[in-house]
């Protein structure tokens, strides 16, 4: 029997993983009414326990930093890496930045509890079975054990992971790959002299990763091409890859009793991630190659940016700017990680390797990706170009006070190579279009230097100004110590002469 519930929200998030909860928490902080639909009861098993160091500032920003301090979690794990040919290298945590192995079932449940405490309305376990868009709102039919009911929202954020869309809606960012994975007791982990180590190694069929996980177990994941395991038992495929390795060979035994599980781990981006106000985040929007080991961090970081785009759309009524910002941030994330993993695989892929995993990666070409709409054209451009930069760091120290005395009475001249463009900028929690500097000595379009907006300072200059009058004008806009930093940067980059 269907139950009709007249609840209405500004945003409904589908999926209570890190991406969905990050967006929900931020949108609640921005003053929006948010509901979340989660299909499974928590806690629920979940892989993806390895968190990169960059998640710490994100959790801190969400006011959830204490959740990472659970004593059962494993921080700062050293690693041995045998990538390509040569002897394995020992990598200390300080060299890797200090990641963290967590219990995702426990962590996700805690993050959900935190969000509920901040006002999140949760429907769990429940799933969305139908959505219709009418009069600028979504009508969602939700199904649960208690019956079916309906809610309405202006925006739907799809954070269902790989379930969020058909594979035909995915643009492959690399050749297909699959993971075979299992747990072994920590005492049986490779290299028992240091069982707390993570291990990464390339083999003929692909590569292998292993690390201790909370609960006294050791996770081993073997990544290969789907063609390499066709027609074979998973146990045999896994044992064959492990037997070829230096670092994992010790766990191969004749009487193999460990259960092997498998999952697709191919990297892709959704071809229509923003469809009206139905917006994909997390793995519903894009997935990274597991080699990057930053999947959770990237998903959470992108959710923060999506929250800004949604807030901008709802408060300014300008979906065009919000959507363009979202799509550009998504394209930047996809391109930067794809270029990094491609370069890293290229280091290990020998020219004569006959195995599909390496052979397909040698031959993969981003230029051959199909273009089906404006967004996929943007992705393709980003994969072959450097991503733009709208912020610059503080320039190298220059003797600024003597420079100011020397320049004081001299006329200010702007470089003839200086140009301006329109770029996205985040002001508070909203996206705006701002003027940016472009110059050959800049790595990309520049709006801010240490949070100081530069174009308005240049616009304030008048014909005939000297450096002295320019400094006096700028001091009416920003403090003098910031003026000195700006002048030192503009002088060192030859934007002013």
C-alpha positions in Angstrom: 0.0 0.0 0.0 1.4 3.4 -1.0 1.8 6.0 1.6 1.8 9.6 0.4 4.1 11.9 2.4 4.0 15.5 1.6 7.5 16.3 2.7 9.4 18.7 0.5 13.1 19.6 0.5 15.4 21.8 -1.4 17.9 18.9 -1.9 17.6 15.1 -1.8 20.8 13.1 -1.7 20.7 9.5 -2.8 23.5 7.5 -1.2 25.2 7.8 2.3 28.8 7.2 1.3 31.5 9.9 1.9 30.5 11.9 -1.2 26.8 12.1 -0.4 27.4 12.9 3.3 30.0 15.5 2.5 27.6 17.4 0.2 24.7 17.0 2.7 26.7 18.4 5.6 27.9 21.4 3.6 24.5 22.2 2.2 22.9 22.0 5.7 25.6 24.5 6.9 24.6 26.8 4.0 21.0 26.8 5.3 19.3 24.4 3.0 16.8 21.7 3.8 18.3 18.3 2.9 17.1 14.8 3.0 19.1 11.6 2.3 17.9 8.3 0.9 20.1 5.2 1.6 19.3 1.7 0.4 21.2 -0.3 3.0 21.0 -0.4 6.8 24.2 0.8 8.6 26.7 -0.3 9.4 27.3 -2.2 6.1 30.5 -3.7 4.7 32.4 -1.4 2.3 35.8 -1.6 0.7 37.8 1.5 0.1 39.4 1.6 3.5 42.6 3.2 2.4 42.3 7.0 2.8 44.9 9.4 1.4 46.4 12.1 3.6 44.2 14.8 1.9 41.0 13.5 3.7 42.2 14.9 7.0 41.7 18.6 6.1 38.4 17.7 4.5 37.1 16.0 7.6 38.4 18.9 9.7 36.6 21.4 7.5 33.4 19.4 8.0 33.9 19.5 11.8 34.4 15.7 11.7 38.1 15.4 12.2 37.6 13.5 15.5 36.1 10.6 13.5 39.5 9.7 12.1 41.0 9.3 15.6 39.5 5.9 16.2 42.2 3.8 18.0 41.4 0.8 15.8 42.4 2.7 12.6 45.9 2.3 11.3 47.7 5.5 10.5 51.1 6.1 8.9 51.7 2.7 7.3 55.2 2.2 5.7 55.3 0.6 2.2 57.5 -1.5 0.0 57.1 -0.7 -3.7 58.3 -2.8 -6.6 57.1 -0.8 -9.6 58.4 -1.9 -12.9 61.9 -3.4 -13.0 64.5 -3.1 -10.2 64.7 -3.8 -6.6 61.8 -3.0 -4.2 62.0 0.4 -2.5 61.1 1.0 1.1 58.9 4.1 1.5 58.4 5.6 4.9 55.0 7.3 5.8 56.6 10.8 5.8 57.5 10.2 2.1 53.9 9.2 1.2 52.2 11.9 3.3 50.8 9.6 6.0 47.5 7.9 5.0 45.1 6.0 7.1 43.4 2.5 7.0 39.9 2.7 8.4 36.8 0.6 8.9 34.5 2.1 6.3 31.4 0.5 7.7 32.1 2.2 11.1 33.3 5.5 9.6 30.4 5.9 7.2 27.9 5.2 10.0 29.6 7.8 12.3 29.6 10.4 9.5 25.9 9.8 8.9 25.1 10.2 12.6 27.0 13.5 12.6 25.0 14.7 9.7 21.7 13.7 11.3 22.7 15.7 14.4 23.0 18.7 12.1 19.5 18.4 10.7 19.7 15.8 8.0 16.4 14.0 7.4 17.2 10.3 6.6 15.1 7.7 4.8 16.9 4.3 5.5 16.7 1.6 4.4 14.8 3.0 1.3 15.5 3.4 -2.3 14.4 5.7 -5.1 12.3 3.8 -7.7 11.0 6.7 -9.7 11.7 10.3 -10.4 9.7 12.8 -12.5 10.6 16.5 -13.1 7.7 19.0 -13.3 7.4 22.7 -12.5 11.1 22.9 -11.7 10.8 20.3 -9.0 11.5 16.5 -8.7 8.8 14.2 -7.5 10.5 11.1 -6.1 8.9 7.8 -5.3 10.7 6.0 -2.5 10.3 2.4 -1.6 10.9 0.9 1.9 9.8 -2.1 3.9 7.1 0.2 5.4 5.6 0.9 2.0 6.0 3.4 -0.8 5.9 7.2 -0.3 6.8 10.4 -2.2 8.9 13.5 -1.5 9.7 16.5 -3.6 12.9 18.4 -4.1 14.4 21.1 -6.3 17.7 19.3 -6.6 18.7 15.6 -6.5 22.3 14.7 -5.9 23.0 11.1 -7.0 25.7 9.6 -4.8 24.9 6.0 -5.5 28.4 5.1 -6.7 28.8 2.9 -9.7 25.1 2.1 -9.5 24.3 5.7 -10.4 23.8 5.3 -14.2 24.1 2.7 -17.0 27.6 1.9 -18.3 26.5 3.1 -21.7 26.5 6.6 -20.1 30.2 6.3 -19.1 33.2 7.7 -21.0 36.1 5.3 -20.3 39.2 7.2 -19.1 41.4 4.1 -19.4 41.2 0.5 -20.6 38.9 -1.7 -18.5 40.3 -3.3 -15.4 39.0 -5.6 -12.7 40.1 -6.3 -9.1 40.4 -9.7 -7.4 40.6 -9.3 -3.6 40.6 -11.2 -0.4 41.6 -11.0 3.2 44.3 -13.2 4.8 45.2 -13.2 8.5 47.7 -10.5 9.4 50.1 -13.2 10.6 50.0 -14.7 7.1 50.7 -11.4 5.4 53.7 -11.2 3.1 57.0 -10.4 4.8 56.1 -11.5 8.3 59.1 -9.6 9.7 57.1 -6.4 9.1 53.5 -7.4 8.8 52.3 -3.8 9.1 53.7 -2.8 5.7 51.7 -2.0 2.6 53.0 -3.5 -0.6 52.6 -2.5 -4.2 54.1 -4.5 -7.1 53.7 -4.9 -10.8 53.5 -8.4 -12.4 52.9 -9.6 -15.9 49.1 -9.6 -15.7 48.8 -6.2 -13.9 49.7 -5.1 -10.4 49.0 -6.0 -6.8 48.3 -4.0 -3.6 48.3 -5.2 -0.1 47.9 -3.6 3.3 46.8 -4.3 6.9 43.2 -3.3 7.6 41.5 -2.9 11.0 40.5 -6.1 12.6 43.8 -8.0 12.4 43.5 -8.8 8.7 45.6 -8.1 5.6 43.8 -7.1 2.4 45.3 -8.2 -0.9 43.9 -6.8 -4.2 45.2 -7.9 -7.7 44.3 -5.6 -10.6 44.2 -7.0 -14.1 42.5 -6.9 -17.4 39.1 -8.7 -17.6 40.4 -10.7 -20.6 43.1 -12.2 -18.4 40.6 -14.0 -16.1 38.1 -15.1 -18.7 37.5 -18.8 -18.5 39.6 -19.2 -15.3 38.7 -19.8 -11.7 39.3 -16.7 -9.7 41.4 -18.6 -7.2 43.8 -19.7 -9.9 44.0 -16.3 -11.4 44.8 -14.7 -8.0 47.4 -17.4 -7.1 49.1 -17.0 -10.5 49.5 -13.3 -10.1 50.8 -13.7 -6.5 53.2 -16.4 -7.5 54.9 -14.1 -10.0 55.6 -11.5 -7.4 58.5 -10.9 -5.0 56.5 -9.3 -2.3 53.4 -11.5 -2.2 54.7 -14.9 -3.1 54.8 -16.1 0.5 51.0 -16.2 0.8 50.6 -18.7 -2.1 49.8 -22.1 -0.7 48.4 -25.3 -2.3 45.5 -25.5 0.1 44.0 -22.0 -0.7 41.0 -21.5 1.5 40.6 -17.7 1.2 37.5 -16.5 -0.5 38.1 -14.4 -3.6 35.8 -11.5 -4.5 35.9 -9.4 -7.6 34.7 -6.0 -8.7 35.1 -3.7 -11.7 37.5 -0.8 -11.0 37.6 0.9 -14.4 38.1 4.6 -14.5 35.3 6.6 -16.2 33.3 9.9 -16.2 29.6 10.1 -16.6 28.7 11.7 -20.0 25.7 13.7 -18.6 26.6 14.3 -14.9 24.3 17.4 -14.6 20.9 16.7 -16.2 18.6 19.6 -15.3 18.8 19.5 -11.5 19.7 15.8 -11.3 23.4 16.0 -10.4 25.9 13.2 -10.0 28.6 13.2 -7.3 31.2 10.7 -6.1 31.6 7.6 -8.1 28.2 8.2 -9.9 30.0 11.2 -11.6 33.5 9.8 -12.0 35.9 7.1 -10.8 39.7 7.2 -10.6 42.1 4.4 -11.4 42.8 2.7 -8.1 46.5 3.4 -8.6 45.9 7.0 -7.6 44.7 5.8 -4.1 42.8 9.0 -3.7 39.3 8.0 -4.7 37.6 8.9 -1.4 39.4 12.1 -1.1 38.7 13.1 -4.7 35.0 12.2 -4.3 34.7 14.3 -1.1 36.6 17.2 -2.5 34.4 17.3 -5.6 31.3 17.1 -3.4 32.4 20.3 -1.6 32.6 22.0 -5.0 29.3 20.6 -6.1 27.7 22.0 -2.9 28.9 25.4 -3.8 27.5 25.1 -7.3 24.1 23.9 -5.9 24.0 26.8 -3.4 24.8 29.3 -6.1 22.0 27.9 -8.3 19.5 28.0 -5.5 20.4 31.4 -4.2 21.3 33.3 -7.4 18.8 31.6 -9.7 21.6 31.3 -12.3 22.0 27.6 -13.2 24.2 28.3 -16.2 27.1 29.6 -14.1 26.6 26.9 -11.4 26.6 24.1 -14.0 29.6 25.5 -15.9 31.6 25.7 -12.6 30.6 22.1 -11.7 31.5 20.7 -15.1 34.9 22.5 -15.2 35.8 21.3 -11.7 34.8 17.7 -12.7 36.8 17.9 -15.9 39.9 19.2 -14.0 39.7 16.4 -11.4 39.3 13.8 -14.1 42.2 15.1 -16.2 44.7 15.7 -13.5 44.3 12.1 -12.1 44.2 10.5 -15.5 47.4 12.2 -16.7 49.1 11.1 -13.5 48.1 7.5 -13.7 48.9 7.2 -17.4 52.4 8.5 -16.8 52.9 6.1 -13.9 51.7 3.1 -15.9 53.9 4.1 -18.8 56.9 3.7 -16.5 56.1 0.1 -15.9 54.7 -1.0 -19.3 57.5 -2.5 -21.3 57.3 -2.3 -25.1 57.2 -6.1 -25.5 54.7 -7.1 -22.8 52.1 -9.4 -24.4 49.6 -9.3 -21.5 46.4 -7.3 -22.1 46.7 -5.1 -19.1 49.9 -3.5 -20.2 49.3 -3.8 -23.9 46.1 -1.9 -23.8 47.6 0.9 -21.7 50.4 1.3 -24.1 48.0 1.8 -27.0 45.3 3.9 -25.1 45.0 7.3 -26.7 42.8 10.1 -25.2 42.5 11.7 -28.7 40.4 8.7 -29.8 37.7 9.2 -27.1 34.3 9.9 -28.7 32.7 13.3 -28.3 28.9 13.1 -27.9 28.1 16.4 -26.2 29.7 19.7 -25.0 30.7 18.1 -21.7 32.6 15.1 -23.2 34.3 17.6 -25.6 35.4 19.5 -22.5 36.8 16.3 -20.9 38.7 15.5 -24.0 40.3 19.0 -24.1 41.3 18.7 -20.5 42.9 15.3 -21.0 45.3 16.9 -23.6 45.9 20.3 -22.0 47.1 21.6 -18.7 44.4 22.6 -16.3 44.0 26.3 -15.6 45.2 27.9 -12.4 43.3 30.9 -10.9 45.4 31.2 -7.7 49.1 31.9 -7.2 51.2 31.4 -4.1 53.3 34.0 -2.6 56.3 34.8 -4.8 59.8 34.2 -3.9 61.1 36.8 -1.5 62.5 40.0 -3.1 64.1 43.0 -1.4 60.8 44.8 -1.6 61.6 48.0 0.4 64.7 48.9 -1.6 62.7 48.1 -4.8 59.9 50.5 -3.7 62.4 53.3 -3.0 64.0 52.7 -6.4 60.6 52.7 -8.3 58.7 55.3 -6.4 58.9 58.2 -8.9 59.1 56.0 -12.0 56.0 55.6 -14.2 54.0 52.3 -14.0 53.8 50.4 -17.3 51.8 47.3 -17.8 53.3 44.5 -19.9 52.2 44.5 -23.5 51.7 40.8 -23.2 49.1 41.2 -20.4 45.6 40.1 -21.2 42.4 39.5 -19.3 39.8 36.7 -19.3 36.6 35.7 -17.5 37.1 32.8 -15.0 35.2 31.2 -12.1 35.9 32.4 -8.6 34.4 31.2 -5.3 33.4 34.1 -3.0 32.1 32.8 0.3 29.9 29.9 -0.7 29.0 31.2 -4.1 30.4 31.0 -7.6 31.0 34.2 -9.5 32.6 35.1 -12.8 35.6 37.3 -12.2 38.3 38.9 -14.4 41.6 37.1 -14.5 45.1 38.0 -15.6 46.8 36.1 -18.4 50.5 36.5 -19.1 53.2 34.2 -20.5 55.0 34.2 -17.1 51.9 32.9 -15.3 51.1 29.1 -15.2 47.4 29.9 -16.0 44.7 32.6 -15.5 45.2 34.4 -12.2 42.5 36.1 -10.1 43.9 35.9 -6.5 47.3 36.1 -4.9 47.1 35.0 -1.3 43.4 35.8 -1.2 44.0 39.3 -2.7 42.1 39.9 -5.9 44.6 41.3 -8.4 42.6 42.6 -11.4 40.8 45.4 -9.4 44.2 46.7 -8.3 45.3 47.0 -11.9 42.0 48.6 -12.9 42.6 51.3 -10.3 45.7 52.5 -12.1 45.4 55.7 -14.2 47.5 56.9 -17.1 50.5 58.8 -15.8 50.6 57.0 -12.4 54.0 56.4 -10.8 54.7 53.5 -8.6 54.3 55.9 -5.6 50.8 57.0 -6.6 49.9 53.4 -7.5 50.9 52.2 -4.0 49.0 55.0 -2.4 45.9 54.1 -4.4 46.3 50.4 -3.6 46.7 51.1 0.1 43.1 52.5 0.1 42.0 49.0 -1.0 44.2 46.6 0.8 46.7 46.8 3.7 50.2 48.1 3.0 52.0 44.8 3.8 49.7 43.1 1.2 50.4 45.8 -1.3 54.1 45.0 -1.0 53.5 41.3 -1.7 51.4 42.2 -4.7 54.0 44.6 -6.1 56.8 42.1 -5.6 54.9 39.4 -7.4 53.8 41.7 -10.3 57.4 43.0 -10.7 59.0 39.5 -10.5 56.6 38.2 -13.2 57.2 41.3 -15.4 53.4 42.1 -15.4 54.4 45.6 -14.3 57.6 47.1 -15.7 
